[in-house]
Amino acid sequence: MPNFFYTDASGQRQGPINDAQLQALATKKIISPQTPVTTESGHQGLAGQIPGLNFPHEQLNRQTYIILALIGGWTGVHQFYVNRNGEGIINIVLSVILFCAHFVADRSLQNYYDLQNMVKESGYAGATGGPTDSDLVLSYFCSFLFVVMLIAQITLIVRAIANNKTDGNGVTMKE
Protein backbone atom coordinates (compact mmCIF):
# COMPACT_ATOMS: atom_id res chain seq x y z
CA MET A 1 0.00 0.00 0.00
CA PRO A 2 1.80 3.14 -1.21
CA ASN A 3 1.96 6.38 0.66
CA PHE A 4 0.94 9.54 -1.14
CA PHE A 5 1.97 13.16 -1.11
CA TYR A 6 -0.42 15.83 -2.34
CA THR A 7 -0.20 19.53 -3.06
CA ASP A 8 -2.59 21.59 -0.95
CA ALA A 9 -4.41 24.80 -1.96
CA SER A 10 -1.46 26.96 -0.90
CA GLY A 11 0.94 24.94 -3.09
CA GLN A 12 2.65 23.16 -0.17
CA ARG A 13 3.49 19.47 -0.41
CA GLN A 14 1.66 17.46 2.26
CA GLY A 15 2.20 13.85 3.32
CA PRO A 16 3.01 11.09 3.48
CA ILE A 17 -0.56 9.78 3.87
CA ASN A 18 -2.07 6.36 3.25
CA ASP A 19 -5.13 5.34 1.18
CA ALA A 20 -7.61 5.78 4.05
CA GLN A 21 -6.31 9.24 4.88
CA LEU A 22 -6.44 10.22 1.21
CA GLN A 23 -10.06 9.01 0.99
CA ALA A 24 -10.92 11.04 4.11
CA LEU A 25 -9.43 14.16 2.49
CA ALA A 26 -11.48 13.51 -0.66
CA THR A 27 -14.68 13.01 1.36
CA LYS A 28 -14.10 16.29 3.24
CA LYS A 29 -13.45 18.03 -0.13
CA ILE A 30 -9.95 19.05 0.98
CA ILE A 31 -8.61 17.52 -2.23
CA SER A 32 -10.36 17.36 -5.59
CA PRO A 33 -9.92 15.07 -8.60
CA GLN A 34 -7.57 17.73 -10.03
CA THR A 35 -5.25 17.80 -7.00
CA PRO A 36 -1.67 16.83 -7.94
CA VAL A 37 -0.57 13.63 -6.17
CA THR A 38 2.81 11.90 -6.00
CA THR A 39 3.62 8.40 -4.71
CA GLU A 40 6.68 7.55 -2.66
CA SER A 41 8.24 6.02 -5.78
CA GLY A 42 7.89 9.33 -7.64
CA HIS A 43 4.92 8.59 -9.91
CA GLN A 44 2.94 11.76 -10.43
CA GLY A 45 -0.66 12.26 -11.44
CA LEU A 46 -3.98 13.66 -10.33
CA ALA A 47 -6.03 12.43 -7.40
CA GLY A 48 -8.90 11.61 -9.78
CA GLN A 49 -6.67 9.04 -11.51
CA ILE A 50 -6.23 6.91 -8.38
CA PRO A 51 -8.36 3.75 -8.69
CA GLY A 52 -10.89 3.35 -5.88
CA LEU A 53 -10.62 6.94 -4.66
CA ASN A 54 -14.17 8.30 -4.49
CA PHE A 55 -15.11 11.96 -4.48
CA PRO A 56 -18.51 13.18 -3.28
CA HIS A 57 -20.91 14.53 -5.88
CA GLU A 58 -21.37 18.26 -5.75
CA GLN A 59 -24.94 19.15 -4.88
CA LEU A 60 -26.47 21.25 -7.63
CA ASN A 61 -28.74 24.23 -7.07
CA ARG A 62 -32.37 23.72 -8.16
CA GLN A 63 -32.94 27.46 -8.59
CA THR A 64 -30.10 27.60 -11.11
CA TYR A 65 -31.70 24.65 -12.88
CA ILE A 66 -35.09 26.45 -13.03
CA ILE A 67 -33.53 29.68 -14.32
CA LEU A 68 -31.66 27.75 -17.01
CA ALA A 69 -34.90 25.97 -17.98
CA LEU A 70 -36.80 29.24 -18.27
CA ILE A 71 -34.11 31.14 -20.19
CA GLY A 72 -32.60 28.44 -22.38
CA GLY A 73 -34.98 25.52 -21.96
CA TRP A 74 -35.55 25.23 -25.68
CA THR A 75 -31.86 24.34 -26.09
CA GLY A 76 -31.83 21.76 -23.29
CA VAL A 77 -29.06 23.57 -21.40
CA HIS A 78 -30.82 22.83 -18.10
CA GLN A 79 -30.61 19.08 -18.80
CA PHE A 80 -26.88 19.28 -19.41
CA TYR A 81 -26.51 21.18 -16.11
CA VAL A 82 -27.88 18.19 -14.17
CA ASN A 83 -25.95 15.64 -16.27
CA ARG A 84 -29.02 14.37 -18.16
CA ASN A 85 -27.25 14.50 -21.49
CA GLY A 86 -29.71 12.26 -23.35
CA GLU A 87 -32.64 14.54 -22.55
CA GLY A 88 -30.50 17.56 -23.46
CA ILE A 89 -29.74 16.09 -26.87
CA ILE A 90 -33.47 15.38 -27.38
CA ASN A 91 -34.18 19.04 -26.62
CA ILE A 92 -31.59 20.17 -29.17
CA VAL A 93 -33.02 17.85 -31.85
CA LEU A 94 -36.57 19.07 -31.13
CA SER A 95 -35.36 22.67 -31.35
CA VAL A 96 -33.75 22.11 -34.73
CA ILE A 97 -36.89 20.40 -36.06
CA LEU A 98 -39.00 23.19 -34.61
CA PHE A 99 -36.90 25.86 -36.29
CA CYS A 100 -36.89 24.04 -39.63
CA ALA A 101 -40.66 23.45 -39.54
CA HIS A 102 -41.29 27.10 -38.78
CA PHE A 103 -38.90 28.23 -41.52
CA VAL A 104 -40.42 25.88 -44.14
CA ALA A 105 -43.99 26.82 -43.18
CA ASP A 106 -43.17 30.51 -43.36
CA ARG A 107 -41.46 30.17 -46.75
CA SER A 108 -44.25 27.97 -48.16
CA LEU A 109 -46.97 30.37 -47.09
CA GLN A 110 -45.02 33.34 -48.42
CA ASN A 111 -44.52 31.60 -51.77
CA TYR A 112 -48.19 30.63 -51.86
CA TYR A 113 -49.39 34.18 -51.30
CA ASP A 114 -46.77 35.69 -53.63
CA LEU A 115 -47.89 33.40 -56.44
CA GLN A 116 -51.53 34.10 -55.67
CA ASN A 117 -50.90 37.85 -55.90
CA MET A 118 -49.00 37.45 -59.18
CA VAL A 119 -51.96 35.62 -60.72
CA LYS A 120 -54.39 38.29 -59.48
CA GLU A 121 -52.18 41.12 -60.76
CA SER A 122 -51.84 39.57 -64.19
CA GLY A 123 -55.63 39.65 -64.55
CA TYR A 124 -55.52 36.46 -66.53
CA ALA A 125 -57.43 33.62 -64.91
CA GLY A 126 -55.54 31.00 -66.87
CA ALA A 127 -52.07 32.20 -65.86
CA THR A 128 -49.63 29.44 -65.09
CA GLY A 129 -47.29 29.31 -62.18
CA GLY A 130 -49.99 29.97 -59.62
CA PRO A 131 -50.00 28.44 -56.18
CA THR A 132 -50.42 24.70 -56.01
CA ASP A 133 -52.29 22.70 -53.43
CA SER A 134 -49.02 21.01 -52.45
CA ASP A 135 -47.61 24.42 -51.41
CA LEU A 136 -50.57 24.99 -49.16
CA VAL A 137 -50.55 21.45 -47.77
CA LEU A 138 -46.82 21.71 -47.01
CA SER A 139 -47.24 25.01 -45.23
CA TYR A 140 -50.16 23.72 -43.15
CA PHE A 141 -48.30 20.53 -42.29
CA CYS A 142 -45.20 22.45 -41.22
CA SER A 143 -47.32 24.89 -39.23
CA PHE A 144 -48.99 21.94 -37.49
CA LEU A 145 -45.59 20.37 -36.83
CA PHE A 146 -44.37 23.70 -35.45
CA VAL A 147 -47.29 23.89 -32.99
CA VAL A 148 -46.87 20.26 -31.89
CA MET A 149 -43.14 20.68 -31.33
CA LEU A 150 -43.68 23.95 -29.49
CA ILE A 151 -46.16 22.24 -27.15
CA ALA A 152 -43.65 19.39 -26.65
CA GLN A 153 -40.89 21.86 -25.76
CA ILE A 154 -43.11 23.75 -23.31
CA THR A 155 -44.19 20.44 -21.76
CA LEU A 156 -40.56 19.34 -21.32
CA ILE A 157 -39.65 22.64 -19.67
CA VAL A 158 -42.64 22.63 -17.32
CA ARG A 159 -42.03 18.97 -16.42
CA ALA A 160 -38.38 19.75 -15.74
CA ILE A 161 -39.24 22.66 -13.46
CA ALA A 162 -42.04 20.88 -11.61
CA ASN A 163 -40.65 17.38 -11.19
CA ASN A 164 -36.87 17.26 -11.35
CA LYS A 165 -35.54 17.52 -7.83
CA THR A 166 -32.49 15.31 -8.41
CA ASP A 167 -29.55 15.53 -10.76
CA GLY A 168 -28.56 12.83 -13.24
CA ASN A 169 -26.78 10.91 -10.48
CA GLY A 170 -29.88 10.83 -8.24
CA VAL A 171 -28.48 13.39 -5.79
CA THR A 172 -31.12 15.80 -4.45
CA MET A 173 -30.55 19.39 -5.58
CA LYS A 174 -30.37 22.25 -3.07
CA GLU A 175 -33.59 24.29 -2.95
C-alpha positions as CSV (number, residue, x, y, z in Angstrom):
1,M,0.0,0.0,0.0
2,P,1.8,3.1,-1.2
3,N,2.0,6.4,0.7
4,F,0.9,9.5,-1.1
5,F,2.0,13.2,-1.1
6,Y,-0.4,15.8,-2.3
7,T,-0.2,19.5,-3.1
8,D,-2.6,21.6,-1.0
9,A,-4.4,24.8,-2.0
10,S,-1.5,27.0,-0.9
11,G,0.9,24.9,-3.1
12,Q,2.7,23.2,-0.2
13,R,3.5,19.5,-0.4
14,Q,1.7,17.5,2.3
15,G,2.2,13.9,3.3
16,P,3.0,11.1,3.5
17,I,-0.6,9.8,3.9
18,N,-2.1,6.4,3.2
19,D,-5.1,5.3,1.2
20,A,-7.6,5.8,4.0
21,Q,-6.3,9.2,4.9
22,L,-6.4,10.2,1.2
23,Q,-10.1,9.0,1.0
24,A,-10.9,11.0,4.1
25,L,-9.4,14.2,2.5
26,A,-11.5,13.5,-0.7
27,T,-14.7,13.0,1.4
28,K,-14.1,16.3,3.2
29,K,-13.4,18.0,-0.1
30,I,-9.9,19.0,1.0
31,I,-8.6,17.5,-2.2
32,S,-10.4,17.4,-5.6
33,P,-9.9,15.1,-8.6
34,Q,-7.6,17.7,-10.0
35,T,-5.2,17.8,-7.0
36,P,-1.7,16.8,-7.9
37,V,-0.6,13.6,-6.2
38,T,2.8,11.9,-6.0
39,T,3.6,8.4,-4.7
40,E,6.7,7.5,-2.7
41,S,8.2,6.0,-5.8
42,G,7.9,9.3,-7.6
43,H,4.9,8.6,-9.9
44,Q,2.9,11.8,-10.4
45,G,-0.7,12.3,-11.4
46,L,-4.0,13.7,-10.3
47,A,-6.0,12.4,-7.4
48,G,-8.9,11.6,-9.8
49,Q,-6.7,9.0,-11.5
50,I,-6.2,6.9,-8.4
51,P,-8.4,3.8,-8.7
52,G,-10.9,3.4,-5.9
53,L,-10.6,6.9,-4.7
54,N,-14.2,8.3,-4.5
55,F,-15.1,12.0,-4.5
56,P,-18.5,13.2,-3.3
57,H,-20.9,14.5,-5.9
58,E,-21.4,18.3,-5.8
59,Q,-24.9,19.1,-4.9
60,L,-26.5,21.3,-7.6
61,N,-28.7,24.2,-7.1
62,R,-32.4,23.7,-8.2
63,Q,-32.9,27.5,-8.6
64,T,-30.1,27.6,-11.1
65,Y,-31.7,24.7,-12.9
66,I,-35.1,26.4,-13.0
67,I,-33.5,29.7,-14.3
68,L,-31.7,27.7,-17.0
69,A,-34.9,26.0,-18.0
70,L,-36.8,29.2,-18.3
71,I,-34.1,31.1,-20.2
72,G,-32.6,28.4,-22.4
73,G,-35.0,25.5,-22.0
74,W,-35.5,25.2,-25.7
75,T,-31.9,24.3,-26.1
76,G,-31.8,21.8,-23.3
77,V,-29.1,23.6,-21.4
78,H,-30.8,22.8,-18.1
79,Q,-30.6,19.1,-18.8
80,F,-26.9,19.3,-19.4
81,Y,-26.5,21.2,-16.1
82,V,-27.9,18.2,-14.2
83,N,-26.0,15.6,-16.3
84,R,-29.0,14.4,-18.2
85,N,-27.2,14.5,-21.5
86,G,-29.7,12.3,-23.3
87,E,-32.6,14.5,-22.5
88,G,-30.5,17.6,-23.5
89,I,-29.7,16.1,-26.9
90,I,-33.5,15.4,-27.4
91,N,-34.2,19.0,-26.6
92,I,-31.6,20.2,-29.2
93,V,-33.0,17.8,-31.8
94,L,-36.6,19.1,-31.1
95,S,-35.4,22.7,-31.3
96,V,-33.7,22.1,-34.7
97,I,-36.9,20.4,-36.1
98,L,-39.0,23.2,-34.6
99,F,-36.9,25.9,-36.3
100,C,-36.9,24.0,-39.6
101,A,-40.7,23.5,-39.5
102,H,-41.3,27.1,-38.8
103,F,-38.9,28.2,-41.5
104,V,-40.4,25.9,-44.1
105,A,-44.0,26.8,-43.2
106,D,-43.2,30.5,-43.4
107,R,-41.5,30.2,-46.7
108,S,-44.3,28.0,-48.2
109,L,-47.0,30.4,-47.1
110,Q,-45.0,33.3,-48.4
111,N,-44.5,31.6,-51.8
112,Y,-48.2,30.6,-51.9
113,Y,-49.4,34.2,-51.3
114,D,-46.8,35.7,-53.6
115,L,-47.9,33.4,-56.4
116,Q,-51.5,34.1,-55.7
117,N,-50.9,37.9,-55.9
118,M,-49.0,37.5,-59.2
119,V,-52.0,35.6,-60.7
120,K,-54.4,38.3,-59.5
121,E,-52.2,41.1,-60.8
122,S,-51.8,39.6,-64.2
123,G,-55.6,39.7,-64.6
124,Y,-55.5,36.5,-66.5
125,A,-57.4,33.6,-64.9
126,G,-55.5,31.0,-66.9
127,A,-52.1,32.2,-65.9
128,T,-49.6,29.4,-65.1
129,G,-47.3,29.3,-62.2
130,G,-50.0,30.0,-59.6
131,P,-50.0,28.4,-56.2
132,T,-50.4,24.7,-56.0
133,D,-52.3,22.7,-53.4
134,S,-49.0,21.0,-52.4
135,D,-47.6,24.4,-51.4
136,L,-50.6,25.0,-49.2
137,V,-50.5,21.5,-47.8
138,L,-46.8,21.7,-47.0
139,S,-47.2,25.0,-45.2
140,Y,-50.2,23.7,-43.2
141,F,-48.3,20.5,-42.3
142,C,-45.2,22.5,-41.2
143,S,-47.3,24.9,-39.2
144,F,-49.0,21.9,-37.5
145,L,-45.6,20.4,-36.8
146,F,-44.4,23.7,-35.4
147,V,-47.3,23.9,-33.0
148,V,-46.9,20.3,-31.9
149,M,-43.1,20.7,-31.3
150,L,-43.7,24.0,-29.5
151,I,-46.2,22.2,-27.1
152,A,-43.7,19.4,-26.7
153,Q,-40.9,21.9,-25.8
154,I,-43.1,23.7,-23.3
155,T,-44.2,20.4,-21.8
156,L,-40.6,19.3,-21.3
157,I,-39.6,22.6,-19.7
158,V,-42.6,22.6,-17.3
159,R,-42.0,19.0,-16.4
160,A,-38.4,19.7,-15.7
161,I,-39.2,22.7,-13.5
162,A,-42.0,20.9,-11.6
163,N,-40.6,17.4,-11.2
164,N,-36.9,17.3,-11.3
165,K,-35.5,17.5,-7.8
166,T,-32.5,15.3,-8.4
167,D,-29.5,15.5,-10.8
168,G,-28.6,12.8,-13.2
169,N,-26.8,10.9,-10.5
170,G,-29.9,10.8,-8.2
171,V,-28.5,13.4,-5.8
172,T,-31.1,15.8,-4.5
173,M,-30.6,19.4,-5.6
174,K,-30.4,22.3,-3.1
175,E,-33.6,24.3,-3.0
